[in-house]
Amino acid sequence: MFFLVLWMTFNIRPSVAGDIARCPNCGNTSVPYPFSTNDGCGVPADYRIYCDAANELEFKSVNGSFYKIVSINPATMRLVIQPSPLVNDSCQTEDMNNQGLQLNQSLPFNITSTNTIMLLNCDSEILTSPLNCSSTSSCHTYINEAGAAMACRINDSICCTFTAGSSTTSHRIRVHPGGCRAYTSVLNFNPALPASQWSYGVELQWAAPLQPLCKSQADCDQNSACSLDPMDSGRSRCLCIGDYIWDPVQGNCTKNVSGCIGPNGCGDNNRRALIGGQYRIFRSSYSLLLLDEM
């Protein structure tokens, strides 16, 4: 009887299209779909994150730097990572040797316009850029008021401020020895507040995952059928059938009782991922029902 219970414990999995299970917790922190901490759960090819030895979730950049994940909001498809800290008593971030935070442009993540980036300890060449590097730039408030920036209080130090999310800043915050050597990021920046009340972090947005790939109907659940992807005839996916629609937040086909399609239902869709993918919903045996290009 013990062995039967043990077998059932390890073999009962959530009923989701494509038999993709949600990953186990990292310590006390849940890992929401589509994120994956190992090859057996979530969507490891596109949404890989890491559970470190201290049971804290981390995001890995394309150049090998790791960043602590502060929060994940599946409803808005956004997560916040901690900016790279300064090295000891110097005004340079730990990720400077890796050229700062850089995202893989082939993956469904981008840096949002919620971030106000402050570049610190810059060379004079930065003054020819369109960034705000004036003496009244908000980065000086950060340097003068924030205890974490004490090492950046250098005579005649140049710093600059800009809002992320443009085509040139949606996938990287670049720091390097020949330019700016440190940075921080403030979320929903309010210049009327003192630096001690700013919310620090780098907010990333992800594109909704597509229905899972399949080789046969055995890979899908009862609410989906293994059918050719209308946008990629070389692949088959577990496409929802009947009145069921793909829920990219829960990672399964769910009953469409409201007539609303999308990660936020009938609510505001303005917070979908802007770069890095498309939000697509298909039903089996039908042509494309929704293609929302962003």
C-alpha positions as CSV (number, residue, x, y, z in Angstrom):
1,M,0.0,0.0,0.0
2,F,2.9,2.4,0.8
3,F,4.4,1.8,-2.6
4,L,1.0,2.5,-4.3
5,V,0.6,5.8,-2.5
6,L,4.2,6.7,-3.3
7,W,3.7,5.9,-7.0
8,M,0.5,8.0,-7.1
9,T,2.3,11.0,-5.3
10,F,4.9,11.2,-8.0
11,N,2.7,10.4,-11.0
12,I,-0.3,12.7,-10.5
13,R,0.3,15.9,-12.3
14,P,-1.8,18.9,-13.2
15,S,-4.1,18.4,-16.2
16,V,-2.7,21.0,-18.6
17,A,-2.4,21.1,-22.4
18,G,0.8,19.4,-23.4
19,D,1.1,17.8,-19.9
20,I,3.3,20.7,-18.8
21,A,3.5,20.9,-15.0
22,R,4.0,24.0,-13.0
23,C,7.5,24.0,-11.4
24,P,7.9,23.3,-7.7
25,N,8.4,26.1,-5.3
26,C,11.9,27.6,-4.8
27,G,12.0,27.6,-1.1
28,N,8.8,29.4,0.0
29,T,8.5,31.2,-3.4
30,S,6.1,29.8,-6.0
31,V,7.2,29.5,-9.6
32,P,4.3,30.6,-11.8
33,Y,3.7,29.2,-15.3
34,P,5.4,29.6,-17.9
35,F,8.6,30.0,-15.9
36,S,10.9,26.9,-15.6
37,T,13.6,26.0,-13.1
38,N,14.3,22.6,-14.7
39,D,13.6,20.8,-18.0
40,G,10.6,18.9,-16.6
41,C,8.3,21.8,-15.9
42,G,7.1,25.2,-17.3
43,V,8.5,26.2,-20.7
44,P,12.3,25.7,-20.2
45,A,13.3,26.8,-23.8
46,D,12.0,30.3,-23.4
47,Y,11.2,31.1,-19.8
48,R,14.1,29.6,-17.8
49,I,14.9,31.1,-14.4
50,Y,17.1,29.6,-11.6
51,C,16.6,28.6,-8.0
52,D,19.9,29.2,-6.2
53,A,21.4,27.5,-3.2
54,A,19.7,30.1,-0.9
55,N,16.3,29.2,-2.4
56,E,16.0,32.5,-4.2
57,L,14.9,32.9,-7.8
58,E,17.3,34.4,-10.2
59,F,17.2,35.7,-13.8
60,K,20.1,35.0,-16.1
61,S,21.2,37.6,-18.7
62,V,22.5,36.5,-22.1
63,N,26.1,37.4,-21.0
64,G,26.0,35.2,-17.9
65,S,25.1,37.6,-15.1
66,F,22.6,36.6,-12.5
67,Y,20.0,38.9,-11.0
68,K,17.8,38.3,-8.0
69,I,14.1,38.2,-8.9
70,V,12.2,40.5,-6.5
71,S,8.7,39.9,-7.7
72,I,6.7,38.1,-10.5
73,N,3.2,39.2,-11.5
74,P,1.7,36.6,-13.9
75,A,-1.5,38.7,-14.4
76,T,0.5,41.6,-16.0
77,M,3.3,39.3,-17.3
78,R,5.9,41.4,-15.6
79,L,8.8,40.6,-13.2
80,V,11.2,42.9,-11.3
81,I,14.8,42.0,-10.8
82,Q,17.3,43.6,-8.5
83,P,19.9,45.9,-10.2
84,S,23.5,44.7,-10.0
85,P,25.1,46.0,-6.8
86,L,28.2,48.2,-6.7
87,V,31.6,46.4,-6.2
88,N,32.8,47.0,-2.6
89,D,33.6,50.8,-2.3
90,S,33.8,51.5,-6.0
91,C,31.4,53.2,-8.3
92,Q,31.0,50.3,-10.7
93,T,28.4,47.5,-10.8
94,E,29.3,43.8,-10.5
95,D,28.0,43.2,-14.0
96,M,30.3,45.9,-15.6
97,N,32.7,43.3,-17.0
98,N,29.7,41.6,-18.7
99,Q,28.7,44.9,-20.3
100,G,25.8,45.4,-17.8
101,L,22.3,43.9,-18.1
102,Q,21.7,42.4,-21.6
103,L,18.7,40.3,-22.7
104,N,18.6,37.7,-25.3
105,Q,16.6,39.3,-28.1
106,S,15.4,35.9,-29.3
107,L,13.6,35.3,-26.0
108,P,10.3,36.8,-25.0
109,F,11.6,39.4,-22.5
110,N,12.1,43.2,-22.8
111,I,12.9,46.1,-20.4
112,T,9.8,48.2,-19.9
113,S,9.3,52.0,-20.0
114,T,8.5,51.9,-16.3
115,N,12.2,52.0,-15.6
116,T,14.1,55.3,-15.2
117,I,17.8,54.3,-15.7
118,M,20.5,56.3,-14.0
119,L,24.0,55.8,-15.5
120,L,26.8,56.6,-13.1
121,N,30.6,57.3,-13.2
122,C,30.6,58.1,-16.9
123,D,33.3,59.3,-19.2
124,S,32.9,62.8,-20.8
125,E,32.1,61.2,-24.2
126,I,28.6,60.5,-22.9
127,L,27.9,64.2,-23.1
128,T,27.4,64.0,-26.8
129,S,24.5,61.5,-26.4
130,P,20.8,62.6,-26.2
131,L,20.6,61.5,-22.6
132,N,20.0,63.9,-19.8
133,C,23.5,64.4,-18.4
134,S,22.9,67.9,-17.1
135,S,23.7,69.2,-13.6
136,T,20.0,69.0,-12.8
137,S,19.6,65.4,-13.9
138,S,17.9,63.2,-11.3
139,C,20.9,61.0,-11.1
140,H,22.6,63.7,-9.0
141,T,19.8,63.4,-6.4
142,Y,20.5,59.6,-6.3
143,I,24.2,60.1,-5.8
144,N,23.9,62.8,-3.2
145,E,21.0,61.2,-1.2
146,A,21.2,57.4,-1.5
147,G,23.6,55.6,0.9
148,A,24.2,52.9,-1.7
149,A,25.6,55.5,-4.0
150,M,28.2,56.9,-1.6
151,A,31.1,55.6,-3.6
152,C,29.8,57.5,-6.6
153,R,30.3,60.9,-5.0
154,I,33.3,61.7,-7.0
155,N,34.4,65.2,-7.9
156,D,33.2,66.2,-11.3
157,S,31.5,62.8,-11.8
158,I,29.2,62.6,-14.8
159,C,25.9,60.8,-14.6
160,C,22.9,60.6,-16.9
161,T,19.3,59.7,-16.8
162,F,16.9,58.2,-19.4
163,T,13.7,56.3,-19.6
164,A,14.1,52.7,-20.8
165,G,11.9,50.8,-23.3
166,S,12.9,52.4,-26.7
167,S,14.2,50.2,-29.5
168,T,17.8,50.8,-28.3
169,T,17.2,50.3,-24.6
170,S,14.5,47.6,-24.6
171,H,17.0,44.7,-24.3
172,R,20.0,46.2,-22.5
173,I,21.4,48.6,-19.9
174,R,25.0,48.9,-20.9
175,V,27.9,49.7,-18.6
176,H,31.6,49.2,-19.5
177,P,35.0,50.6,-18.6
178,G,35.1,53.0,-21.5
179,G,31.7,54.6,-20.8
180,C,29.5,54.5,-17.7
181,R,30.6,52.0,-15.1
182,A,27.5,51.7,-12.9
183,Y,23.8,52.2,-13.0
184,T,20.6,51.9,-11.0
185,S,16.9,51.7,-12.0
186,V,13.9,53.4,-10.4
187,L,10.4,52.1,-11.0
188,N,7.6,54.6,-11.7
189,F,10.0,57.4,-11.0
190,N,8.6,60.4,-9.0
191,P,11.2,63.2,-8.9
192,A,9.2,64.9,-6.1
193,L,10.1,62.1,-3.7
194,P,13.5,61.8,-1.9
195,A,15.8,59.0,-3.1
196,S,15.1,57.1,0.1
197,Q,11.4,56.7,-1.1
198,W,12.2,55.6,-4.6
199,S,11.3,52.0,-5.7
200,Y,14.5,50.4,-7.1
201,G,14.5,47.5,-9.5
202,V,14.5,46.6,-13.2
203,E,11.1,45.7,-14.5
204,L,10.9,43.1,-17.4
205,Q,7.9,42.2,-19.4
206,W,7.4,38.8,-21.1
207,A,5.3,37.8,-24.1
208,A,2.6,35.2,-23.5
209,P,3.6,31.7,-24.2
210,L,2.0,29.8,-27.1
211,Q,0.2,26.5,-26.7
212,P,2.7,23.6,-26.0
213,L,4.2,21.5,-28.8
214,C,3.0,17.9,-29.3
215,K,3.9,14.8,-31.3
216,S,0.6,13.0,-30.8
217,Q,-2.7,13.3,-28.9
218,A,-1.1,11.6,-26.0
219,D,0.9,14.8,-25.3
220,C,-2.4,16.8,-24.9
221,D,-5.2,16.8,-22.4
222,Q,-8.9,16.2,-23.1
223,N,-9.6,19.9,-23.8
224,S,-7.1,20.2,-26.7
225,A,-6.1,18.4,-29.9
226,C,-2.7,17.8,-31.3
227,S,-3.0,19.8,-34.6
228,L,-0.7,21.6,-37.0
229,D,0.1,25.2,-35.9
230,P,-1.6,27.5,-38.4
231,M,1.4,29.8,-38.3
232,D,4.0,27.1,-38.5
233,S,3.0,24.1,-40.6
234,G,6.1,22.2,-39.5
235,R,5.0,22.0,-35.9
236,S,2.0,20.7,-34.1
237,R,0.6,22.1,-30.9
238,C,-2.1,21.2,-28.4
239,L,-4.8,23.5,-29.7
240,C,-7.9,24.1,-27.6
241,I,-11.1,22.6,-28.9
242,G,-14.8,23.5,-28.6
243,D,-15.5,26.4,-26.3
244,Y,-12.1,26.2,-24.7
245,I,-9.4,28.8,-25.1
246,W,-5.7,28.9,-24.3
247,D,-5.0,30.6,-21.0
248,P,-1.3,31.7,-21.1
249,V,-1.3,32.5,-17.4
250,Q,-2.5,29.1,-16.1
251,G,-0.9,27.2,-19.0
252,N,-4.0,25.2,-20.0
253,C,-7.2,25.3,-22.1
254,T,-10.0,26.9,-20.1
255,K,-13.7,27.3,-20.7
256,N,-14.4,30.7,-22.4
257,V,-17.5,31.7,-20.4
258,S,-17.1,35.4,-20.7
259,G,-16.3,35.7,-24.4
260,C,-13.1,37.6,-23.5
261,I,-9.7,36.3,-24.8
262,G,-6.4,37.3,-23.4
263,P,-4.3,37.2,-20.3
264,N,-6.3,39.9,-18.6
265,G,-9.8,38.8,-19.8
266,C,-12.0,41.8,-20.6
267,G,-9.7,44.0,-18.6
268,D,-6.9,46.3,-19.7
269,N,-4.6,44.8,-22.2
270,N,-2.1,47.6,-22.3
271,R,0.4,45.8,-20.1
272,R,1.0,42.9,-22.5
273,A,4.6,42.3,-23.5
274,L,5.6,44.8,-26.2
275,I,8.6,43.1,-27.6
276,G,9.8,39.5,-28.1
277,G,6.7,37.6,-29.3
278,Q,3.1,37.4,-30.3
279,Y,0.1,36.5,-28.3
280,R,-1.8,34.0,-30.4
281,I,-4.8,31.8,-29.7
282,F,-5.9,29.0,-32.0
283,R,-8.7,26.5,-32.0
284,S,-8.2,23.1,-33.5
285,S,-9.7,22.5,-37.0
286,Y,-10.1,26.2,-37.5
287,S,-7.8,28.8,-39.1
288,L,-6.3,31.6,-37.0
289,L,-8.9,33.1,-34.6
290,L,-6.7,35.8,-33.0
291,L,-3.4,37.2,-33.9
292,D,-2.6,40.2,-31.7
293,E,0.7,41.7,-33.0
294,M,2.5,43.9,-30.5
